[in-house]
Amino acid sequence: MAKTAFVDTDECIGCELCATNCPGAFRMNDDGKAECYDSSGASEEEIQSEAIDVCPVGCIHWQD
C-alpha cells in the first residue's frame, strides 16, 4: 500500500517549495497554504526528498 502525504496547514508558512518541487502532488490552496492533492502524482522518494526533507517548518508528513 502506497504512503499518503499530508500537510499540516496550521504549521505551513506558504513557502511553495513543495508545490514548486513536486507539482504533481502538491499545490497551494486559496489560503496560500500547501496541500497534497495527489500522493500518486510523484514517487514516494521524490515526495520525501523534494518536499518533506526540504520543508523549512517540517509540516509535511506521511500518514498511514
C-alpha positions, 0 to 999 in steps of 0.5 A: 500500500502506497504512503499518503502525504499530508500537510499540516496547514496550521504549521505551513508558512506558504513557502511553495517549495513543495508545490514548486518541487513536486507539482504533481502532488502538491499545490497551494490552496486559496489560503496560500497554504500547501496541500497534497492533492495527489500522493500518486502524482510523484514517487514516494522518494521524490515526495520525501526528498523534494518536499518533506526533507526540504520543508523549512517548518517540517509540516509535511508528513506521511500518514498511514 
